[in-house]
Amino acid sequence: MDQQSQRYVLDFERPIAELERKIQELKNLAKREGIDLSEEIQRMENRLQKLEAETFLNLTPWQRVQLARHPLRPKTLSLVNMIFDEWMQLHGDRLYSDDQAIVGGFGRINAYRFVFIGHQKGESIKENLKRNFGMAHPEGYRKANRLMSLAERFGLPIISFIDTPGAYPGIEAEQRGQAEAIAANLEKMSHLKVPIIVVIIGEGGSGGALGIGVGDKVLMLENAIYSVISPEGCAAILWKDQTKVEEAAAALKLTAQDLLKLGIIDKIVPEPRGGAHRDIEKTANNIKEAILEEIKILSEISPEELVAKRKEKYRKMGKFRSNKDE
């Protein structure tokens, strides 16, 4: 664990961080004093590997929520820079302003050209304030809508990166038509005659996520989350008790593993052990491989069939039971 990661140690990671610290102290001592401590260091490293396996192979839903929100988790533009061979960002919705919480533009991976769209959180407190913590205003969704229209005009597939707690709920967003902007995107994406690949890289919160989240294939990083409400919001509504967040996280079925079983997503993209922030380059390569695998298949499907399959995909989601079924 590097020094930057050590600044953001999660509660359940503390035993791992402590053991890593002791191993580093032994290495420093051996180097400084010229002592052979290789056997002791090896024993401790074996213990570390075992502890990491026990911890990260048995994560609870709430622990995955914490990893999905990790301050060092890779953001959209960081991943875009690693995934694409070349890319260019576009700005503005041509109506009101350029919402910094949503980014997008053109990009190329090998021979494939794409339009990309994504939520963008900040890398620092200052940038998070500028980007509104990844919570988009209506102009952000209208920027995305404009990019979708460009994609269809030029026959380019779309990659959508989702990472938001939700759409911005402030009064100014409502005044500028937040619900309409999201609804317009849902309608647009359901009819677009180009392939759409959605990648949930962090938080997928409510309509704010779905506003750029209707796709032919929905991929999800191993420790990302996707839910209609946050665990905190769920605990407040159901129990009026914030100590119930762990119970709420489990009940919401918001992990990639649960959502794959439920048929909400199509594939889980693996992360390095300990989370995407432990090795951002490897995370980006895993996403890139998954995108290339999917686009090869989707490129062979006609535009009309793409739309028909996409509609069928979302109509099949969810079940309800009436009194007649009992």
Buried (B, 14 or more C-beta within 10 A) or exposed (E): BEEEBEEEBBEBBEBBBEBBEBBEEBBEEBEEEEEEBEEEBEEBBEEBEEBBEEBBEEBEBBBBBBBBBBBBBBBBBBBBEBBBEEBEEBEEBEEBBBBBBBBBBBBEBEEBBBBBBBBBBBBEEEBBEEBBBBBBBBBBBBBBBBBBEBBBEEEBBBBBBBBBBBBBEEEEBEEBBBEEBBBBBBEBBEEBEBBBBBBBBBBBBBBBBBBBBBBBBBBBBBBBBBBBBBBBBBBBEEEEEEEBBBBBBBBBBBBBBBBBEEEBBBBBBBBBBBBBBBBBEBBBEBBBEBBEEBBEEBEEBEEEEBBEEBEEBBEEEEEEEEEEEE
